[in-house]
Amino acid sequence: MSTVIHPARDPRLDARPGTRHGIRPDPRTRQRRDEVRRSREELLETLFSSLSRRDQRVRGEHYLRGLLLADGRKSVRNIALSLGLPDEEQRLHHFISGSTWDWAPMRAAHAGFLERVRPPRAWVLHAVTIPKAGEHTVGVDRFADTRAGRTVSGQRAFAAWYASAGFSAPVNWRLFMPRHWMEDAELRTRAEIPPALSYEPVEQCGPAAVLEAARDWQLPPRPVLMDLRGGTDWQSAHRFLTAGLPVLARTSATDRFVPDDAPAPGSTPASAPAASILDSVRSARREVTWADPGNRGLTHTSWVTAVRVRLPSDGPQGTHRPLLLLGEWHPGQRTPAQIWVTDLVDAAPDELVRLTKLTRRVALDQNLGAGRTGTRDFVGRSFCGWHRHMTLASAAHTMRLLGSAAA
């Protein structure tokens, strides 16, 4: 028989502005806060239902609350001190890095909770670079960060985010393990890398985070937003299409596509840069308004058009999967601000543009939300410890956003 934990109320996680000096919040505010409190309690009970031992569930709740309360880096020591439980440091460390509990059921429970209370519109595949100064943190390596334009030392991770216009949270993670980590027996032993785990190329690592969740957790199919700028190798996108997940991928102005119109008899369709193809249909643009994820109530205007294309590597017309090349211009600009390609060929361009803004929602929540709950702070050597920490840091992010919803 399982034991249900009834979470203790912590006043630091349940601030009630407006009650000072005898001023009480209006009934609607109280109702929203009561709903948030119930949602938080439901999340805690849902998350830890997969842990068979009561002491593990208590430690899990302590760790999650500490992630929300600790100032600065979310180390185990700071977490224990923030809870007023300094003697718990070793137990919390063992719970994360030395225990045997499986993080996958907890992540699936997190995603299922969001399905119920904050239904997402799409998956957003988000790459995260986590700088690290030392050489002993699991998966650390020196690599060229193409976006930053420099070589960095750190970890490369990929998060599968569940995203809607007003709420997004990471529900699954993949840590890229460089080849030398996977082929060095001493490093594998030191990092406690599971024997069955084999090397996975970095370009497969990110899609695997989404596919694992979509395949194993029995979640409804959602479109996948991803970034394929810098190349038109659609191997990773094809993995989603094969799994029945539509793809909406950002691409570069120089990436080449073939306009999907009938070629002249005897001619071979020529590929062209995405920007050139969109420029040829520029006169068909129409105005679209969309809400700013970072500023509630603020809207922006873009000019949008779309044209059917296919990849140069595809076969003749009629034997390939049709794609839609989508261009978005900011007012007064001649070149597209963003270019996307998708297999959602029957979707209206204005709806597709609004869907792409979920990447802004995720970037905002990653920088201002998930970063505050410790997704960059794990410094241990344990591969499994990293995954357990990221699982609870993601849940803490959701807890934090639930509280913000009542403000």
Stockholm file with secondary structure:
# STOCKHOLM 1.0

chainA/1-407         MSTVIHPARDPRLDARPGTRHGIRPDPRTRQRRDEVRRSREELLETLFSSLSRRDQRVRGEHYLRGLLLADGRKSVRNIALSLGLPDEEQRLHHFISGSTWDWAPMRAAHAGFLERVRPPRAWVLHAVTIPKAGEHTVGVDRFADTRAGRTVSGQRAFAAWYASAGFSAPVNWRLFMPRHWMEDAELRTRAEIPPALSYEPVEQCGPAAVLEAARDWQLPPRPVLMDLRGGTDWQSAHRFLTAGLPVLARTSATDRFVPDDAPAPGSTPASAPAASILDSVRSARREVTWADPGNRGLTHTSWVTAVRVRLPSDGPQGTHRPLLLLGEWHPGQRTPAQIWVTDLVDAAPDELVRLTKLTRRVALDQNLGAGRTGTRDFVGRSFCGWHRHMTLASAAHTMRLLGSAAA
#=GR chainA/1-407 SS CCCCCCCCCCGGGSCCTTCGGGCCCCHHHHHHHHHHHHHHHHHHHHHGGGCCSHHHHHHHHHHHHHHHHCCSSCCHHHHHHHTTCGGGHHHHHIIIIICCCCHHHHHHHHHHHHHHHSCCSEEEEEEEEEECSSSCSTTCEEEEETTTTEEEEEEEEEEEEEEETTEEEEEEEEECCCHHHHHCHHHHHHHTCCTTCCCCCHHHHHHHHHHHHHHHTTCCCCCEEEECTTCCCTHHHHHHHHTTCCEEEEECTTCEEEECSCCCTTCCCCCEEHHHHHHHTGGGCEEEEEECTTSTTCEEEEEEEEEEEECTTSCSTTSSCCEEEEEEECTTCSSCSEEEEESCTTSCHHHHHHHHTHHHHHHHHHHHTGGGGTTTCCCCSCHHHHHHHHHHHHHHHHHHHHHHTTC
#=GC SS_cons         CCCCCCCCCCGGGSCCTTCGGGCCCCHHHHHHHHHHHHHHHHHHHHHGGGCCSHHHHHHHHHHHHHHHHCCSSCCHHHHHHHTTCGGGHHHHHIIIIICCCCHHHHHHHHHHHHHHHSCCSEEEEEEEEEECSSSCSTTCEEEEETTTTEEEEEEEEEEEEEEETTEEEEEEEEECCCHHHHHCHHHHHHHTCCTTCCCCCHHHHHHHHHHHHHHHTTCCCCCEEEECTTCCCTHHHHHHHHTTCCEEEEECTTCEEEECSCCCTTCCCCCEEHHHHHHHTGGGCEEEEEECTTSTTCEEEEEEEEEEEECTTSCSTTSSCCEEEEEEECTTCSSCSEEEEESCTTSCHHHHHHHHTHHHHHHHHHHHTGGGGTTTCCCCSCHHHHHHHHHHHHHHHHHHHHHHTTC
//
